[in-house]
Amino acid sequence: MITETQFQKELENLKENLLKMATMVEEAIRDSVQSLVKRDSELAQKVFQMEDQINQMDLIIDEMCLKLLALRQPMAIDLRFITSAMKIVTDLERMGDQAVNIAERAISLNQEPQLKPYIDIPRMAEITQSMVKEVLDAFVNRDSKLARSVCEKDDLVDGLNDQVVRELLTYMMSDPKTIPRAVHLMIVARCLERIADHATNIAEDVIFMVDALVIKHHADVRKEGS
């Protein structure tokens, strides 16, 4: 017979593992960008090593969620917590993949003269990293208001991505020799934009978990207006 206390301990263990994985992902994102900005390819290698740990955590958390669903038959907010955790872990794993992509580009770029001062990309990374941190805080504290503020930051990252692309296109048109480096930087910006999208996905999952409200594709707006 499983007691309520045992069940809550299992939920807490799930939360702790999610936070452990999130910390790894945050570190991978930070190191991947720093490997570019500081031209430090050793940091990029560290990101590659962390990928295996992140993938392992993905498998562990998935198994925990499936066992909780199968054996505990949770209800209401506990059910939403577990199903949200399953989606969140997928987004975290994909963030880790994007960090690896950035690290790969950094290694290539570090072997060439720097095309331009890095200004907008570090700014994108700063906002993106804050989104990742805040959305996990929202998840842990079941704070749907904070989760909504994370969604709002996504537009800032999108705007910076557009700005980076426009600037790099100017370099490419003025000097074809810059094209390979400019393309690498465009991909870095795109990876950061995708990480922000995954943080937004998690924010939407938090809002569903806390408020039982679906806001994906503005579903909540349609419901209010119907």
N, C-alpha and C positions, 0 to 999 in steps of 0.2 A: 504493500500500500504506500503510494507516494503522498507525502504530506505537502501542504501548501508551502511550508517553509523550504522544503527541498526543491520544489518547483521554482520558487523565487531565487534560490541560490543558483539554479541552472540558468535562469534568465540573466542574472548578474554576471555569471561566467561568460555567457554569450556576449554581453555588452563589453566586458573587459577585453575579450579577444578582438572584437571589432575595433576598439580603441587602439589596441596594440597594432593591428594592421594599418589603421589610419595614420598612426605615428610613423610607421615605416614608409607609407606612401608620401606623407608630407616631407620626410627627409629625402626621399628619392627625387621629388620635384625640386626641392631647394638645391640639392647637389647637382642635378642635371643643368639647371640654369647657371649656377655658380661655375660649373665646369666650362661653360661658354664665356661668361663675363670675365672670369679670371684666367681664361685660357689654360685650364688645369685638366688635362686629360686623365690624370689619375683619379680625380673625382668622378669622371664619367665611368671609369672602370668599376668604381664602388657601386654605382647605380646598377650596373649589369649584375653584380653579385647580389644586390638586394632584391632583384626581380624574382629569384628562386624562393626567397623567404616570403615575399608577398604572395606568390602563387601557392605556396604551401599553406599559408594562413587562409587563403580563399577556400581551399579544399576542406580544411579543418572546420571552418565556420559553416560552410554549406552542410556538412555532415551533422553538426550540432543542431542546426535549424530543422533538418529533416527528422532527426530523432525526437526533438521536442514536439513537432507536429504529429508524428506517428504515435508516440507513447503518452503524451500529456493531453492531447486534444484541447488546446487552449481556446479561450473564448474572448470576445470583445477586444479590449486594448492589448491584451497579451498576444492574441492571434495577429493583430495588426503589427505589433512590435516584431514578431518573428518573421512574418512575410515581408515586412519592410527591411529587416536585416538581410534577408536573402537577396533583395534587389540592391541594397547599399553595398554589399560585399562585391557584387559584380561591377558596380561603378568604381569602387576603389581599385579593383584589379585592373580595370581599363585605364585608370589614371596612372597606375604604375607602368603600364605599357607605353603611355604617352611620354612619361619621364625617360624611359629607355630610348624612345625615338629622338628626344631632345639630346640625350647624351651621345647618341650615334652621330647626330649632326654636329655637335660640339667638337667631337674628335676630328671630323673632316675639316671644319672651319679653323680649328687650332693649328692646322698644318699650313695654312695660307695666311698672307697678310690680312689684318682686320679690315673689312670693307668700310665700316663706319663706326662711330662711337655708339655703344649700345645704351639707348635711353628708353625707348618705348617698350622694348622686350622685357627689361628688368621691371618696369612699371606694371606691365601685364602680369608678370610672375608674382609681384607683390600682392596685387589684387586677387589673383587666382589662389595663392596660398592662404590669404585671409579668408576667402570663401570656403576653402577646405576645412580650415580650423573652425570657423564659425558654424558651419553646417554640422560638424560633429558635436560641437557644444550644444547646438539646438537639439540634436538627437538625444544626447545624454540627459539633458535637462527637460526634454519634451517641451521645447519652446518654439511654438509655431510662428510667433512674431519674428524671432530671430531668423527662422528659416525663410520667411517671406523677404526679409532684408537681403538675404543671400541671393535670392532670385533676381532682385532688383540690380545687383552688382553685375549680373551677366551682361547687361547692355554696355557697361563701361569697358569690359574686356572685348566685346564685339567691335566697339568703336575704335579701340586701340589697334586691334587686328587689321581693320580696314586702313587705318593710318599707316601702319607698317607696310602693308602691301602697296599702297600708293607711292610711298617714298622709295621702296625698293624697285618698283617699276621704272621710276625716273632714272635710277642708277643703271638699270638694264638697258634702257633706251639710249642713254648717253654713251655707254661703253659696254659693248657685248662681252668683253672679258670679265665683267663682274657677274655675269648671269649665273654661273654655278654657285658662287657664294650667296648671291641674292636669293636663289631658290632654296638653299639650305635654311636661310634665315626666315623665309616665308613659311617653311614647314615648321620651324620652331614656334613661330607665332601661332600657326594653325594648331599645333599640339597644345599650347597653353589655352587657346580658345576652346578646344575639346575638353580639357580638364575642367574649365569653368562650366561647360555644359553638363559634365558628370556631377559636379557639385550642385548644380541646379536640380538635376534629377533627384539627388539625395534630399535636397530641401523639399521637393514635392512629396517625397516619400514620408518625410517627417511630418509635414502638414496632414497627410492622410492618416498617419499613425496617431497623431494627437487629436485632430479634429474630425476624423472620419470624413474628410472632404477631399475630393479629387480636383486639383487645379491644373493638371496637365492639359495642354491645348486649350487653356482658359475655360475648362469645363465648369468651374464655379461661377464664372461670369454668365455663361449661358443659363445655368440653373436660376441665378438671381433674376435674369431678365425674362425668363419664361413665364 
